[in-house]
Structures are given as structure tokens and as C-alpha cells.
């Protein structure tokens, strides 16, 4: 309901838009869809890898008396890292995070768009700073050649999940900003059409 303009029967497009996937059109929308499909696939494969590793490790422990050498390192340094950082990006994109917005909801629609844009911009900048920092650390670990102590499995490739996750997080913030202003344009077009 859009109670800010005094019409309790009007639909608040901003609320509807921000509760689902971002409706971003054009090239950015196409890139966005491909990016989220890839990130979701990485998340699904990471969860499947976690389940497979744990199940095989448990079966081997009970049947052969010994689990996968370095299985705990695989779970903690490969799969959990991937799931956590991909999850951050996907949660931001799908709005599946905790949000306290009762103060923002009390604002008029235009002011709410401005506040939402400011918040998404600050959060995006923080995310981009984390992209740079975690990418530099991942490059360092790649140069050093970080390996698990047991099983000598490489850990460094999964260090790149952190910058990927923060990049996705920041990208979701950019899409949210675009979405907020696309909704504003649609609301404006609808009000102009209604006046005619």
C-alpha cells in the first residue's frame, strides 16, 4: 500500500520491487542473470562437495577404519569457505538477510529512494574494499602455495571465493540501486499517465 500519497488502494511499486529479484533490464540484466546462475551453480556444487566429502569420510571411517586423509581440511577450507562467501552474495541478491527498516518505511517514497541509494552505495563501497583486500590475500596465498597440512591438498584456489563473494555482494548492491531508480521511473510514468 502506498499510504504516503494518501491513497490506501494504490500499489507501492517500490515495496513490490524490492521484495523480489531485482528487475534490471538491458545488458546489465543479462549480465546479472548469467552471473547469478554461475554463482548459484558454484554454491550448489560446494554444498554437494561438502555432502559427498562428509558421507565418503564417514563411510570410510566405519568400513576401512580411516577416513579421507585431510577430509576435515577439505570441509573447512574448501567447501565451507565457498558456501559462506557465495552465500553472502546470494543472500544480498535475494534479500534473504536481516533488515531493520521500520524507520525507512516511514519516509515518503522519494526520500526512501534516496536513503536506500545512500545505504546501498556505502555498503557497496565497503564490499569493494573487501574485494580488493581478499583478492590481494588470495594472490599472496597462490604465490606462497598454501596447502593443507594433511593430504597436501591445495587450499589457495578456494581463497578466491572470498573476493568472488564480496564482488557478488557489491554487484547485488549496484543492482538494487538501479532497481530502486527504475521503480521510481515507472512510478513517475504511471503518475503522468494517470494525470492525462
N, C-alpha and C positions, 0 to 999 in steps of 0.2 A: 504494500500500500504506500502511496505517496502522499503522506499527510502534510508534508512541508508546503505544498501548494494549495492546501485546503480541500482537496478532492479525495475523499476516502475511497472512492471507487477506482481511481487511477492506478495503473500498474507502475511500480517503481522499477524501471528497466535496469538501473544501477544495481539494485539488490539482486535481481534475477541473474544479471550477467556475472556478478562477482561470486555467486554461489556455485557455479558450474565451471566447466573448462572455459578458458579464455577463447572468445570468438574473434580471432585475429584473421584478417583476410589478406589476400595477395601473396607476395613472395614470402613475407615473414610468416604467414600462416602455414604455407607449405613447408618451409624450413622447420618451423615449430613442430608440425606433425611428425616429420621424419625424425627429428631429434628426440622427441618423447617416445616414439616407438623403439628407437635404438636404446635409449636409457632404460625403458621398461624391460626390454629383452635382456640387457645386462643384469638388471635386478632379478629377473626370473631365473636366469642361468646361475646367478650367485646363490639364490635360495636352493635351487636344485643341486648345485655343487655342495652346499652345506649339508643337505639331507643325505646325499649319496655318501659323502665322506664319513658322516657320523654313523650311518647304517652299516657301511662296509667295515668301519673301525670296530663297532660293537660285535658284528658277526665274527670278524677275525679274532677278537679277544676271547670269545666264547668257544670257537671251534679250533683255533690254532694256538691259543694261549698268549698271543701277542697281537696288538693292533697295528695299524698303519704307522710305520716309523715317521714321526713328525706330523701325525694326524691332528694333534692339538694346535700345532703351528699353522697348519692349513686352515683349520676352522677359524682361529683368531686373527691370523694375519692376511688371509686371502678372502674368505667368504664373509666374515662379519664386517670387515672394513668396507668391502664392496656394497653389502646390503645397507650399512649405515649411511654412507655418503650418497649413494644413489637414492636412498630413501628420503634424505633431506631435500633433494631436488624434486622428487616426485610429490612429496607432501606439500611443498610450496606451490607447485603447479596445480595440484588438485584441491588446494585449500584445505588439506587434511591436517592442519596444525591448530594449536590452541590460539584463539584470538579473542581478545577482550576489546570490544569495540562499541560499548554502550555509549561512550561519550561522542564518538564519531557519528554514530547513528542519530544522535540528537541534532546534528548540524543540518543546515539546509543543503540540498543536493550539490550546488556549486562549491560551497565551502568543503563539503565532504570529498568531492573530487580533488580539490587542492590538497587537503590533508592526506588523502590516500596516496596521491602522487608524491608528496614530500616523504612520507613514510617508506614507500616502495623505493624511492631514489636513495635514501640513506641506507636502507637495508641492502640494496643492490651494490652500492659502493663498498660497504663492509664485505659483502660476498666477493667482490672483485679483488679486494686486498687479500682475502684468504686464498683466492685462486692463485695469485702471484706467489704468496708465501709457501703454499703447499706444493706448487709446481716446482719452485726452486728446491725445496726439500726432496721432492721425488727425483729430480735430476741429480742431486747430490747422492742419493741412495743408489741410483742407477750407476753413477760413476764409481762409487765405492764397491758396488756389487753386494747388496745386502741379501744374506741367505739365512734360512732357518738353521738353528744350531743342531737340530736332529733331522736327519734325512737330507740335509744340504739342498733344500728346495729354495728357489729364488723367491724373495719377498718383495724386492724392489718394483716389479711391474704393478703390483697392487697399490703401491704408494701413489700411483697416478689416479686412483679412484677418488681421492680427496679433492684434487683440483677439478676433476670432472664433475663431481657432486656440487661443489661450490659454483662452478660455471653454470650448471643447470639451475641452481638456486637463483643466481643472478639473472639468468635468462628468463626464468619464470617471473621475476620482479619486473623486468622490462616488458614482458607480455602483459602483465597486469596493468602497467601504466598505459600501454597502448589501448588495452581493453576499456579502461576507465574513460578515456577520451573518445573512443569510438562510440561508447554508450552515450556520452554527452552529445556527440554529433547526431546520433539517432533521435535522442530526446528533443533536441533543438529542431530537427527536421519534422518530427511528429507535431511539435507545438506550432510550427509555422504552417504546416498543412491544416491543422485544426482551426487556425485563425482564418484561413481563406475560406 
